[in-house]
Amino acid sequence: MPQLNPNPWFAILAFTWLVFLYFLPMKIMGHTYPGEQAAQTPHFAQPENWLWPWL
């Protein structure tokens, strides 16, 4: 059964994980995004009083 021969498949698996774990994160983290927003202070609206119509 040639499917059970691990020689070519283990090398492909190891090389694929090497790419995923080493090269791709460096490529992805190297990108810069234009127009990033500056940190702003949070603004919380004051809740209004609820007027009950039956009181």
C-alpha positions, 0 to 999 in steps of 0.5 A, a space after each residue: 500500500 503506497 499510502 502508508 509510506 511516510 517518506 514523501 508525506 512527512 517531508 511535505 508536512 514538516 515543510 508546510 508547518 515550517 512555512 506556517 509557523 516561521 515565514 508567514 507570521 513574519 510576512 503578515 506582521 511586516 504589513 503596516 496599515 495606513 490611517 490607524 486611529 489614535 487612542 481616544 478617551 472613552 465617552 460615556 453618555 449620561 442616561 436620561 431619567 425615564 418618566 413613567 406615564 402612569 405616575 
